[in-house]
Amino acid sequence: MKELFIRFVVGGTVVSFFAVFGDLLKPKSFAGFLGAAPSVALARRSLTVLKDGKAYAQTEARSMIVGAIAFVIYALCVSRLLVRHKL
């Protein structure tokens, strides 16, 4: 029960911080983007360090970085196809 409470507090705080930060940026579409992925990842990292240790958190962080790079490559390819074929 204690771990669930800590997840709620840490996750809620970090998500709220990024949502406010994203709301300050233009265009407003950044608010949703910044309120989701980075904040959840940071909250998860801090909880992983507390529960499983730094070594496991480092492995998980590297996996997230590789996943982010793969997502950027995918997004660039799809956006290029959409512009080229006017879809």
N, CA, C and O of each residue as an XYZ file, in Angstrom:
348
protein
N       0.825     -1.196      0.000
C       0.000      0.000      0.000
C       0.867      1.257      0.000
O       0.540      2.255     -0.642
N       1.988      1.186      0.740
C       2.885      2.337      0.826
C       3.488      2.644     -0.548
O       3.594      3.806     -0.941
N       3.883      1.586     -1.277
C       4.475      1.785     -2.598
C       3.465      2.410     -3.560
O       3.826      3.271     -4.362
N       2.230      1.991     -3.486
C       1.187      2.552     -4.331
C       0.988      4.037     -4.047
O       0.817      4.833     -4.970
N       1.011      4.403     -2.777
C       0.881      5.812     -2.392
C       2.058      6.635     -2.913
O       1.871      7.742     -3.417
N       3.266      6.094     -2.789
C       4.463      6.805     -3.269
C       4.383      6.980     -4.784
O       4.713      8.049     -5.298
N       3.951      5.949     -5.505
C       3.796      6.060     -6.956
C       2.793      7.151     -7.319
O       3.019      7.931     -8.244
N       1.705      7.197     -6.595
C       0.675      8.198     -6.849
C       1.213      9.606     -6.631
O       1.001     10.489     -7.462
N       1.904      9.816     -5.523
C       2.410     11.154     -5.197
C       3.513     11.579     -6.159
O       3.472     12.682     -6.703
N       4.488     10.718     -6.369
C       5.604     11.068     -7.254
C       5.106     11.251     -8.684
O       5.430     12.247     -9.330
N       4.331     10.310     -9.176
C       3.814     10.401    -10.542
C       2.939     11.625    -10.740
O       3.082     12.330    -11.738
N       2.043     11.885     -9.814
C       1.167     13.049     -9.920
C       1.919     14.363     -9.885
O       1.597     15.289    -10.630
N       2.920     14.448     -9.025
C       3.718     15.668     -8.926
C       4.496     15.931    -10.207
O       4.495     17.050    -10.721
N       5.150     14.913    -10.716
C       5.961     15.085    -11.914
C       5.087     15.383    -13.135
O       5.422     16.250    -13.943
N       3.979     14.673    -13.265
C       3.074     14.924    -14.393
C       2.514     16.341    -14.318
O       2.417     17.022    -15.339
N       2.148     16.786    -13.135
C       1.624     18.151    -12.969
C       2.676     19.193    -13.333
O       2.367     20.185    -13.993
N       3.918     18.971    -12.907
C       4.992     19.918    -13.233
C       5.162     20.032    -14.746
O       5.223     21.141    -15.278
N       5.238     18.907    -15.439
C       5.437     18.954    -16.884
C       4.216     19.508    -17.611
O       4.361     20.158    -18.646
N       3.025     19.265    -17.089
C       1.823     19.819    -17.714
C       1.821     21.337    -17.621
O       1.467     22.013    -18.586
N       2.211     21.881    -16.475
C       2.282     23.337    -16.316
C       3.376     23.902    -17.215
O       3.174     24.926    -17.867
N       4.524     23.248    -17.254
C       5.623     23.697    -18.113
C       5.213     23.675    -19.579
O       5.492     24.618    -20.318
N       4.549     22.597    -20.001
C       4.105     22.498    -21.380
C       3.035     23.513    -21.727
O       2.939     23.945    -22.876
N       2.230     23.900    -20.751
C       1.177     24.880    -20.988
C       1.751     26.269    -21.252
O       1.106     27.106    -21.882
N       2.961     26.507    -20.767
C       3.606     27.798    -20.978
C       4.179     27.932    -22.387
O       4.430     29.047    -22.846
N       4.385     26.824    -23.070
C       4.982     26.837    -24.405
C       3.932     27.064    -25.478
O       2.739     26.853    -25.256
N       4.386     27.493    -26.629
C       3.523     27.637    -27.786
C       3.976     26.621    -28.824
O       5.192     26.465    -28.940
N       3.194     25.944    -29.557
C       1.740     25.830    -29.498
C       1.310     25.014    -28.291
O       2.122     24.341    -27.656
N       0.058     25.083    -27.992
C      -0.487     24.410    -26.809
C      -0.459     22.896    -26.934
O      -0.646     22.192    -25.942
N      -0.229     22.388    -28.127
C      -0.177     20.935    -28.297
C       1.001     20.326    -27.540
O       1.000     19.127    -27.258
N       2.003     21.136    -27.208
C       3.126     20.641    -26.423
C       2.703     20.281    -25.005
O       3.349     19.454    -24.361
N       1.638     20.882    -24.514
C       1.209     20.629    -23.139
C       0.881     19.153    -22.931
O       1.311     18.561    -21.941
N       0.139     18.560    -23.835
C      -0.199     17.152    -23.707
C       1.006     16.258    -23.870
O       1.152     15.266    -23.155
N       1.871     16.601    -24.805
C       3.072     15.801    -25.047
C       4.002     15.833    -23.845
O       4.498     14.792    -23.413
N       4.238     17.016    -23.307
C       5.137     17.131    -22.164
C       4.501     16.628    -20.877
O       5.204     16.260    -19.936
N       3.181     16.610    -20.833
C       2.519     16.123    -19.636
C       2.511     14.611    -19.535
O       2.199     14.068    -18.475
N       2.844     13.924    -20.605
C       2.728     12.472    -20.608
C       4.081     11.774    -20.556
O       4.521     11.360    -19.483
N       4.731     11.640    -21.678
C       5.894     10.756    -21.789
C       7.059     11.089    -20.852
O       7.463     10.224    -20.076
N       7.611     12.295    -20.891
C       8.787     12.541    -20.041
C       8.479     12.459    -18.555
O       9.293     11.969    -17.771
N       7.313     12.936    -18.172
C       7.003     12.960    -16.744
C       6.787     11.553    -16.202
O       7.222     11.239    -15.094
N       6.126     10.718    -16.967
C       5.914      9.348    -16.526
C       7.254      8.608    -16.480
O       7.500      7.825    -15.562
N       8.109      8.852    -17.458
C       9.426      8.206    -17.477
C      10.260      8.624    -16.272
O      10.909      7.781    -15.653
N      10.253      9.900    -15.931
C      11.028     10.356    -14.779
C      10.483      9.795    -13.473
O      11.247      9.404    -12.591
N       9.182      9.759    -13.355
C       8.587      9.195    -12.142
C       8.940      7.711    -12.025
O       9.269      7.228    -10.942
N       8.870      7.010    -13.124
C       9.199      5.583    -13.119
C      10.670      5.368    -12.758
O      10.996      4.450    -12.005
N      11.564      6.216    -13.294
C      12.988      6.091    -12.986
C      13.249      6.237    -11.489
O      13.978      5.439    -10.900
N      12.660      7.246    -10.886
C      12.913      7.471     -9.458
C      12.380      6.309     -8.623
O      13.030      5.901     -7.660
N      11.232      5.778     -8.966
C      10.694      4.640     -8.221
C      11.512      3.373     -8.452
O      11.673      2.563     -7.539
N      12.027      3.198     -9.661
C      12.857      2.027     -9.955
C      14.154      2.074     -9.163
O      14.613      1.048     -8.661
N      14.749      3.260     -9.047
C      15.982      3.393     -8.266
C      15.709      3.032     -6.815
O      16.500      2.323     -6.194
N      14.602      3.510     -6.271
C      14.287      3.212     -4.877
C      14.004      1.732     -4.651
O      14.393      1.177     -3.624
N      13.333      1.093     -5.596
C      12.916     -0.300     -5.392
C      13.961     -1.317     -5.839
O      14.253     -2.263     -5.108
N      14.528     -1.132     -7.035
C      15.395     -2.156     -7.631
C      16.865     -1.775     -7.708
O      17.692     -2.617     -8.058
N      17.213     -0.543     -7.396
C      18.603     -0.131     -7.424
C      18.998      0.605     -8.697
O      18.270      0.625     -9.690
N      20.178      1.207     -8.626
C      20.652      2.039     -9.739
C      20.982      1.235    -10.988
O      20.718      1.687    -12.102
N      21.555      0.054    -10.817
C      21.971     -0.739    -11.981
C      20.765     -1.114    -12.841
O      20.823     -1.010    -14.066
N      19.687     -1.545    -12.219
C      18.492     -1.902    -12.972
C      17.877     -0.681    -13.633
O      17.402     -0.754    -14.766
N      17.886      0.448    -12.923
C      17.338      1.690    -13.481
C      18.158      2.150    -14.684
O      17.598      2.682    -15.643
N      19.472      1.954    -14.645
C      20.312      2.325    -15.783
C      19.974      1.479    -17.007
O      19.889      1.998    -18.120
N      19.784      0.199    -16.805
C      19.417     -0.683    -17.911
C      18.068     -0.279    -18.502
O      17.896     -0.237    -19.720
N      17.130      0.014    -17.631
C      15.815      0.439    -18.094
C      15.898      1.776    -18.836
O      15.222      1.967    -19.848
N      16.716      2.691    -18.341
C      16.868      4.000    -18.985
C      17.487      3.865    -20.372
O      17.064      4.541    -21.310
N      18.483      2.999    -20.503
C      19.074      2.773    -21.822
C      18.043      2.211    -22.800
O      18.009      2.594    -23.969
N      17.221      1.320    -22.318
C      16.168      0.756    -23.175
C      15.188      1.837    -23.606
O      14.725      1.832    -24.746
N      14.868      2.756    -22.716
C      13.962      3.842    -23.066
C      14.586      4.777    -24.095
O      13.891      5.280    -24.978
N      15.885      5.011    -23.989
C      16.582      5.867    -24.952
C      16.554      5.223    -26.343
O      16.287      5.899    -27.336
N      16.826      3.938    -26.409
C      16.779      3.237    -27.697
C      15.363      3.279    -28.260
O      15.182      3.482    -29.461
N      14.371      3.091    -27.419
C      12.987      3.174    -27.866
C      12.623      4.558    -28.370
O      11.895      4.688    -29.354
N      13.123      5.594    -27.707
C      12.851      6.969    -28.141
C      13.497      7.256    -29.490
O      12.893      7.906    -30.343
N      14.717      6.776    -29.686
C      15.394      6.966    -30.967
C      14.634      6.247    -32.078
O      14.457      6.792    -33.167
N      14.188      5.030    -31.803
C      13.410      4.280    -32.796
C      12.108      5.004    -33.121
O      11.693      5.039    -34.279
N      11.462      5.581    -32.110
C      10.219      6.311    -32.350
C      10.461      7.550    -33.207
O       9.658      7.852    -34.090
N      11.548      8.268    -32.962
C      11.859      9.464    -33.756
C      12.110      9.079    -35.217
O      11.636      9.759    -36.127
N      12.844      8.002    -35.441
C      13.095      7.540    -36.811
C      11.782      7.173    -37.492
O      11.552      7.536    -38.646
N      10.925      6.456    -36.777
C       9.615      6.092    -37.320
C       8.791      7.334    -37.653
O       8.205      7.420    -38.732
N       8.745      8.295    -36.731
C       7.955      9.510    -36.946
C       8.482     10.307    -38.137
O       7.694     10.852    -38.910
N       9.801     10.382    -38.293
C      10.376     11.096    -39.431
C      10.015     10.413    -40.747
O       9.668     11.078    -41.723
N      10.097      9.094    -40.769
C       9.747      8.359    -41.996
C       8.273      8.538    -42.347
O       7.939      8.786    -43.506
N       7.405      8.417    -41.375
C       5.974      8.551    -41.634
C       5.634      9.969    -42.070
O       4.868     10.153    -43.016
N       6.188     10.975    -41.396
C       5.878     12.354    -41.781
C       6.399     12.660    -43.181
O       5.753     13.386    -43.936
N       7.544     12.120    -43.530
C       8.081     12.330    -44.882
C       7.167     11.677    -45.937
O       6.902     12.264    -46.985
N       6.698     10.470    -45.647
C       5.775      9.805    -46.568
C       4.463     10.568    -46.693
O       3.914     10.678    -47.789
N       3.960     11.091    -45.593
C       2.707     11.827    -45.628
C       2.838     13.103    -46.443
O       1.922     13.470    -47.179
N       3.960     13.772    -46.314
C       4.169     15.017    -47.087
C       4.382     14.695    -48.561
O       3.830     15.364    -49.434
N       5.177     13.678    -48.832
C       5.495     13.329    -50.221
C       4.264     12.870    -50.986
O       4.085     13.243    -52.145
N       3.427     12.081    -50.367
C       2.263     11.543    -51.063
C       0.975     12.316    -50.759
O      -0.108     11.915    -51.186
N       1.093     13.399    -50.040
C      -0.033     14.273    -49.694
C      -1.199     13.504    -49.106
O      -2.348     13.678    -49.513
N      -0.888     12.653    -48.146
C      -1.938     11.858    -47.474
C      -2.531     12.619    -46.304
O      -3.423     12.110    -45.625
